[in-house]
Amino acid sequence: MNQYQSVKKACKINASIFNEITKDFNFEKENDVRDYILKRFKDYGVGSSYPPIVANNNSLVHAKPRDINFSRGFLILDFGAKVNGYCTDMTRTVFIGKANSKEKKLYDLIKKCQWKCVQKVRDGVSGFELDRYSRDLLGRYKKYYMHGLGHGVGKHIHIKPKLHPKSNDFLREGDFITIEPGIYISNKKEKFGIRIEDTLLVKKEGYEIMTIVPRDFIEIC
């Protein structure tokens, strides 16, 4: 099984697990979701590309799952199966409870930004330019964008090409990369993060999305 086949299988597993979590959400704590993800990886006979991130009302980019009860607000689910040594990376953000119009608009901002950046992916694109484009799309919220737009994935979870403000890398046909804009806000009134991420294959004249998981806004009530 080559890299493409391995990544495709891993991403299909990611999608299945995400659908299981969101369609039958009977979890009480972040740790419960993390444990479920790792158990399902074991059931499938695959590894984990990195420690899963399960972050409810948390503004840390790489938040560690906590032993606290879920509460109303955004929930980041970031995990990736590893097949034959090849990593994958996927993030979706859902909402615990009923979201208000502002919360829905913020999610839509990230969703549109991510999709527009995905559509720019092709051989020869500058990692720096693509990252800058993502920041321009976020407008006044770009100050809450705490990381680069994406990175390459392979035998390790973070490899070249890098997509960030200081990148000198260019996307090349055959690269597997992530596109993952996000915002992270923390003040006296609120604390949360929103991120949407897919693993893609760079092609000569475009891309193939490997993580086939809807980006629709999901409320878990």
C-alpha positions as CSV (number, residue, x, y, z in Angstrom):
1,M,0.0,0.0,0.0
2,N,1.6,3.3,-1.1
3,Q,1.3,6.7,0.6
4,Y,-1.8,7.7,-1.4
5,Q,-3.6,4.5,-0.5
6,S,-2.5,4.7,3.1
7,V,-3.6,8.4,3.5
8,K,-6.9,7.7,1.8
9,K,-7.6,4.7,4.2
10,A,-6.6,6.8,7.2
11,C,-8.8,9.7,6.2
12,K,-11.7,7.4,5.7
13,I,-11.2,6.2,9.3
14,N,-11.0,9.8,10.5
15,A,-14.4,10.5,8.8
16,S,-16.0,7.5,10.3
17,I,-14.9,8.3,13.8
18,F,-16.0,11.9,13.5
19,N,-19.4,10.9,12.3
20,E,-19.7,8.4,15.2
21,I,-18.8,11.1,17.8
22,T,-21.2,13.8,16.5
23,K,-24.2,11.5,15.7
24,D,-24.2,9.9,19.1
25,F,-22.6,12.4,21.4
26,N,-23.0,10.8,24.8
27,F,-19.7,12.0,26.2
28,E,-19.3,14.0,29.5
29,K,-15.7,15.2,29.3
30,E,-12.9,16.0,26.8
31,N,-11.0,13.0,28.1
32,D,-13.9,10.7,27.2
33,V,-13.8,11.8,23.6
34,R,-10.0,11.4,23.4
35,D,-10.2,7.9,24.8
36,Y,-12.9,7.0,22.3
37,I,-10.8,8.2,19.4
38,L,-7.8,6.2,20.5
39,K,-10.0,3.1,21.2
40,R,-11.5,3.3,17.7
41,F,-8.0,3.7,16.1
42,K,-7.1,0.5,18.0
43,D,-10.2,-1.2,16.7
44,Y,-9.3,-0.3,13.2
45,G,-5.7,-1.5,13.7
46,V,-4.1,1.8,13.0
47,G,-2.0,4.3,14.9
48,S,-2.5,7.9,15.9
49,S,-0.5,10.6,14.1
50,Y,-0.4,12.8,17.3
51,P,-2.3,13.0,20.6
52,P,-5.9,14.0,19.8
53,I,-7.0,17.5,20.6
54,V,-10.4,17.8,22.2
55,A,-11.0,21.4,23.3
56,N,-14.3,22.9,24.6
57,N,-14.2,26.6,25.3
58,N,-10.4,26.6,25.1
59,S,-8.3,29.2,23.3
60,L,-5.0,27.2,23.2
61,V,-4.0,26.1,19.8
62,H,-2.7,22.7,20.9
63,A,-4.9,22.2,23.9
64,K,-4.7,19.0,25.9
65,P,-8.0,17.2,26.8
66,R,-9.1,18.0,30.3
67,D,-11.1,16.1,32.9
68,I,-13.9,18.6,33.0
69,N,-17.5,18.4,31.9
70,F,-18.6,19.8,28.6
71,S,-20.4,23.2,28.6
72,R,-22.1,25.3,26.0
73,G,-19.7,26.6,23.4
74,F,-17.3,25.6,20.6
75,L,-15.6,22.2,20.6
76,I,-12.5,21.6,18.5
77,L,-11.9,18.0,17.5
78,D,-8.4,17.5,16.0
79,F,-7.1,14.0,15.3
80,G,-5.6,11.9,12.6
81,A,-5.2,8.2,11.9
82,K,-1.7,6.8,10.9
83,V,-1.6,4.0,8.4
84,N,1.6,2.2,7.3
85,G,3.6,5.0,8.9
86,Y,1.9,7.8,7.0
87,C,0.2,10.6,9.0
88,T,-3.0,12.4,8.4
89,D,-4.4,15.5,10.1
90,M,-8.0,16.7,10.4
91,T,-9.9,19.2,12.5
92,R,-13.6,20.1,12.7
93,T,-15.2,22.5,15.2
94,V,-18.7,21.8,16.4
95,F,-20.9,23.6,19.0
96,I,-22.2,22.3,22.2
97,G,-25.8,23.7,22.6
98,K,-27.5,26.3,20.5
99,A,-25.3,29.0,18.9
100,N,-26.2,32.6,18.5
101,S,-25.9,34.6,15.3
102,K,-22.5,36.0,16.2
103,E,-21.1,32.5,16.9
104,K,-22.5,31.2,13.6
105,K,-21.0,34.1,11.7
106,L,-17.5,33.5,13.3
107,Y,-17.7,29.8,12.3
108,D,-18.8,30.8,8.8
109,L,-15.8,33.2,8.5
110,I,-13.4,30.3,9.2
111,K,-15.3,27.9,6.9
112,K,-15.2,30.4,4.0
113,C,-11.5,31.2,4.6
114,Q,-10.5,27.6,4.7
115,W,-12.4,26.7,1.5
116,K,-11.0,29.7,-0.4
117,C,-7.5,28.7,0.6
118,V,-8.1,25.1,-0.4
119,Q,-9.2,26.3,-3.9
120,K,-5.8,28.1,-4.3
121,V,-3.8,24.9,-3.8
122,R,-1.8,23.7,-6.8
123,D,1.8,23.0,-7.9
124,G,4.1,26.0,-7.6
125,V,2.1,28.0,-5.1
126,S,4.1,29.9,-2.4
127,G,3.5,28.8,1.2
128,F,4.1,32.4,2.2
129,E,1.6,33.8,-0.3
130,L,-1.1,31.3,0.6
131,D,-0.7,32.0,4.3
132,R,-0.9,35.8,3.7
133,Y,-4.1,35.3,1.6
134,S,-5.7,33.4,4.5
135,R,-4.9,36.3,6.9
136,D,-6.4,38.8,4.5
137,L,-9.6,36.8,4.4
138,L,-9.9,37.0,8.1
139,G,-9.8,40.8,8.2
140,R,-10.1,42.2,11.7
141,Y,-10.0,38.7,13.2
142,K,-6.5,37.9,11.8
143,K,-5.0,39.1,15.1
144,Y,-6.5,36.0,16.7
145,Y,-4.9,33.7,14.1
146,M,-2.1,32.2,16.2
147,H,-0.4,29.8,13.7
148,G,0.5,29.1,10.1
149,L,-2.1,28.1,7.5
150,G,-0.7,24.6,7.2
151,H,2.2,22.2,6.7
152,G,3.3,19.1,4.9
153,V,2.4,15.6,6.3
154,G,4.2,12.3,5.7
155,K,6.1,9.9,7.9
156,H,6.1,12.8,10.4
157,I,3.1,15.0,11.2
158,H,4.9,18.3,10.5
159,I,7.2,18.4,7.4
160,K,7.9,20.7,4.5
161,P,6.3,22.5,2.8
162,K,5.5,25.0,5.5
163,L,2.7,27.5,5.0
164,H,3.4,30.4,7.4
165,P,4.4,34.1,7.3
166,K,8.2,33.3,7.1
167,S,8.0,30.3,4.7
168,N,10.3,30.0,1.7
169,D,8.6,26.8,0.6
170,F,6.5,26.1,-2.5
171,L,3.8,23.5,-3.0
172,R,4.9,20.7,-5.3
173,E,2.8,18.1,-7.1
174,G,2.6,15.0,-4.9
175,D,2.9,16.8,-1.6
176,F,0.4,16.0,1.1
177,I,-0.4,19.2,3.0
178,T,-2.9,20.6,5.5
179,I,-5.0,23.8,5.2
180,E,-6.1,24.8,8.7
181,P,-7.0,28.5,9.4
182,G,-8.3,29.2,12.9
183,I,-9.0,31.9,15.5
184,Y,-8.5,31.8,19.2
185,I,-10.1,34.4,21.4
186,S,-9.7,34.8,25.2
187,N,-11.0,37.7,27.3
188,K,-13.1,38.3,30.4
189,K,-16.3,37.4,28.6
190,E,-15.3,34.4,26.5
191,K,-12.7,31.9,25.7
192,F,-12.8,29.6,22.6
193,G,-11.1,28.5,19.4
194,I,-12.5,27.7,15.9
195,R,-10.4,25.7,13.4
196,I,-11.2,23.7,10.3
197,E,-8.5,21.5,8.7
198,D,-8.2,19.1,5.9
199,T,-5.4,16.9,4.5
200,L,-4.9,17.5,0.7
201,L,-2.9,16.1,-2.1
202,V,-1.3,18.8,-4.2
203,K,-1.8,18.2,-8.0
204,K,-0.3,19.9,-11.0
205,E,-3.4,22.0,-11.7
206,G,-5.2,21.7,-8.3
207,Y,-5.7,19.4,-5.4
208,E,-7.6,16.4,-4.0
209,I,-9.2,16.7,-0.6
210,M,-8.4,13.5,1.3
211,T,-10.5,14.2,4.4
212,I,-14.1,13.8,3.1
213,V,-15.9,15.2,6.1
214,P,-18.6,17.9,5.9
215,R,-17.8,21.4,7.1
216,D,-21.4,22.2,7.9
217,F,-22.1,23.9,11.2
218,I,-23.0,21.2,13.7
219,E,-24.9,21.9,17.0
220,I,-24.9,19.2,19.6
221,C,-27.9,19.7,21.8
